[in-house]
Amino acid sequence: MVKYLVFCVFVAAGYIVYTNFPVNHGPGITAKEGPEIKRLTWQEPFSFKGATLTPKKTIEAEVRIIKRKRYFFDSFSRYSPVDAVIGWNQLSDERNLDYIFFTLDDRNHDVDLTRPPVEVSTIYQESDLWHFIPSSASVEEQLKQLRDGHVVKLEGLLVDIEHDEGFGYQTATEVSGRYNDSGFAIWVEKFHIR
């Protein structure tokens, strides 16, 4: 019995270490283009887990996951179990990311710079905070498998969220060159980890 418990502890510890170990692509840009955000012809709001989601724009992107975090107990985790700081162009190059440190906590992100290899304005222009809202169980499973360093391709909608109990979230709708503390709430319809 003790051997079985020790074995289970080792398997669980191995899984935790594996899922938190970043993916290494080596030097070079891994995601060249920024997110493509387009106007949306009017689409009716829809219900999801007791909340009303109002589509604002469409989004299509191939980006690198710089930092990701799973949430379990906050009021938003029911809708968005995973957040990620993402980057493209210069911010998808490991040579640059070795000197730029992102933190992700309480649905916000921050950047700590140690001799940044690129302009500070470039860091803010080529990175963002995304709150992933899975549209299906298969998308949710893929989101839970995300690791720092993965390159992902997705299609979806930028949505505002309203709940009767007073919870609400308004998404950003444009990529800007400034620090974006609220981020994008993305209804993920298609998702692929490269």
N, C-alpha and C positions, 0 to 999 in steps of 0.2 A: 504494500500500500504506500509506504514512504517513497519507494523508488518511483512509483507512478506519479505521486505528487511532485517530486523533484523534476521528473521528466516534463510534466505539464508546465511547471514554472520556467524551465529552460525554453520550451517552445514559445510560451507567451513572451518571454523576454526577447527572444530572437525576432519575433514578429514586430514587437514595438521598436526595436533597434532598426530593423529593415525599413519600416514605414517612415521613420524619422531621418533616415540617411539620405542626403541629397543626391540627385542624379547629376553626374558629371559629363558634360559635353565637350570639354576641352576649349581651347581658345577659338574665338570666332563668333560672329553674329548668328544666332540660331532662329530668330524671328525677325525678318527684315521690315515688314510693313506694320504700321499701327492699326488699331481697330477701325473698321469701316462702319460708321454710324450713319444711317439713312432715315429720312423722313418716313413716317408711317401714315398710310391712308387710314382713316378712322377705323379703329377696331374696338368692338364693344368690351367693356370691362368684364372680367370673369372671376368666379369664386375659386379659392384654393385654400383648403384647410381652415375654413371659417373666415377668411379675409377676402377683401376685394382687391384684385390686381388690375391696375389701369395701364395698358400699354402706351408708351410714349414714342419710342423709336425702335428701329431694328438695329441689330449689331451682328457683325460677322468679323471674326478675328483669328489670327494665329499668333500667340504670344507665349512668352516664357513665364513660368511660375517662379517668382523670386522667393516668396515666403508664403506659406499657407498655414491656416489654422482651422481646426474643427471646433465647433461650439456645440454644447450639449444642454445647457441650463438657462441661457438668457431668453428673453421674450422673442427674439428674432430667430433663434435656432430651430424653431418649429418650421419655419419657411426656408431659411438659409443655413444649412448645417456646416458649410465651408466658406471661408473668406480667403482671398489671396491677394497679395501684392504682385502685380504682373508687370512685365517690361517687354519692350520691343526695341529693335535697332541697336543702338549702343548699350542699352540696358538689358540686352539679351546676351551680351558677350561676357563670358566668365572672367576675362582679364579685367574688365571694369568692375564687375560685381565683387571681386576680391577686396576692393577698397571702399565699397559702399555697403553699409549695414542697415537693413530695414528691420524694424520691430513691428509686430502686429499683435494688438491686445485690445480687448473691449470694443471690437468692431472699428477700431481706428488704427492708423499706421503712422509711423514716424521714420525718419531717416537720420542716420548718424554718419557723418562724413569724416574719413581719415585720409587726408590728401586725395581728394576726388580726382580721378583720371580724366573726367569730362566736366564741362561747365555745370554749375549747379542748376541753371535753367534747363539744361538738357535732361538732367535727372528728373525734374518735375514734368517735363514735356513728354518723356518716354516711359513713364511708369504711372500706375494707378491702382486704386483699391477696388476690388470687385467682390460683391456679395452674390454667390451662386445660389439660385433657386431652381432645383431640379424639376423638370416637367414630367418625369417618369421615374419608376423604380430603377431602371437600368442606368439612366443618367446619374441618379443619386449614388448608385454603387460605384460608378466610375469616378465621381467627385470624391468619394471617400478614399479612393486609391491614390489620389494625387500626392505627389512628393515635390519638395523644393527642387527646382531644376527641370521639371517636366516641360515639354513644349506641347501646348494644347491648341486644338482648332475647335471653334465653337460657332454656333449660330443661335440667335435668340432674340428676345425683346427686352428693352429697358422698361421697367415697370415701377409704378408707385404702388405702395401697399397701404391699405386702410383696414383696420379691424374695429369692430363695434366696442371693444373693451378699452378703447383709447389709444391702442398701439397704431402707429403710422410711420411710414418711411417714404421720403421723397427722393427719387433717384437723380443723379446728375445726368445730363443729356448731351454734354459736349466734352470732348477732350480739350483741356486747357493747358497752358504753360505754367500754371500756378499750382501750388499744393492743394489737392482736393481732399478735404477731410471727411466728406460724406461718402464718396465713392459711388459706384454704379450697382444698382440692384438688377441682376440679369436673370430673366426667365430662360433657362437653358433648354433649347429644343433639340439641338444636335451637339454632340460632344465627342471628341476623339483625342486620345493621348498619343502623342508621337514618340 
